[in-house]
Structure formats: C-alpha cells, structure tokens
Amino acid sequence: MNVLVVLIPVSVCLGVAGLLACLWTLRHGQYDDLEGDAARILLEDLDGDRADSATAQPEKT
C-alpha cells in the first residue's frame, strides 16, 4: 500500500503534463494545416523524380 502513495501522485503529474502538452500544441497551431503537409510531400516527391530523370545518363549497350 505504501507504493500507492508514490504511484498515484506520479500518475496524476504525468496526466497533467500530457494535458499541458496537448494544450500547448493547440495554442501554437500544430494542427492548423493537416492537408497542406500531406500534399506538399507528394509534390516534392514528384519534382524529385523529374529532376533525377533529366540528369540520368542513358545506359550504353
């Protein structure tokens, strides 16, 4: 039972820390543009493929 004296305050502190972290991310706009990053990485990948194919050397047979 003495362990509960330590575990309960530790678990409450961890819960409060998680809540504060969640509120901090909401205030700093971490969830504002969810679609932009998903589309941006696809566009960067397509641009990279075109650049690689333009500079690729043809194979000699």
N, C-alpha and C positions, 0 to 999 in steps of 0.2 A: 504493500500500500504506500510505502514511502516513495516508490518510483512515480506514482501518480502525482505527487507534489511537484515533481520536476517536469514530467511529460505534459501535463495539462497547460502550464504557462508557456512551455516551449511551443506546443501546437497552436496556442492562441496567438503567440507572437509571429509564427510563420504564416498563419492565416491573415493577420493584419498586414504583414509585409507583402503578401500576394495581392491583397486588395489595394494597397497603396501603389504597387507597381502597375496594376491594371488601370487605376485612375490616372496615374502619371502618363501612361501611353495614350489614353483618351484625350487628355489635355494637350498633349504635344502633337496631335494629328497623325498618329501612326496608322490609323485605319481610314483615313480620308479617301485615298485613291487606290482602291483594290484592283480595279480593272486596268489602270494605266501601266503598272509594272508587269502584269501578265502579258499585255500586248507588246510592250517595249522589248521584252526579252526575245519574243518571236521575231520582231522586226530586225533586231540586232543580229540574230542568227541568220536571217535571210541575206542581210548585207554582207556578212562574213563569207557566206557561200559564194556570192558573186565575185567578191574580191579574190578569193582563193582560185576560182576557176579562170579568172582573167590572167593571173600571173603564173598559172601552172604551165610547165613545159610539156610539149607533146612527147609521147613516147616514141622512141626510134625502134623500128622493127627490122 
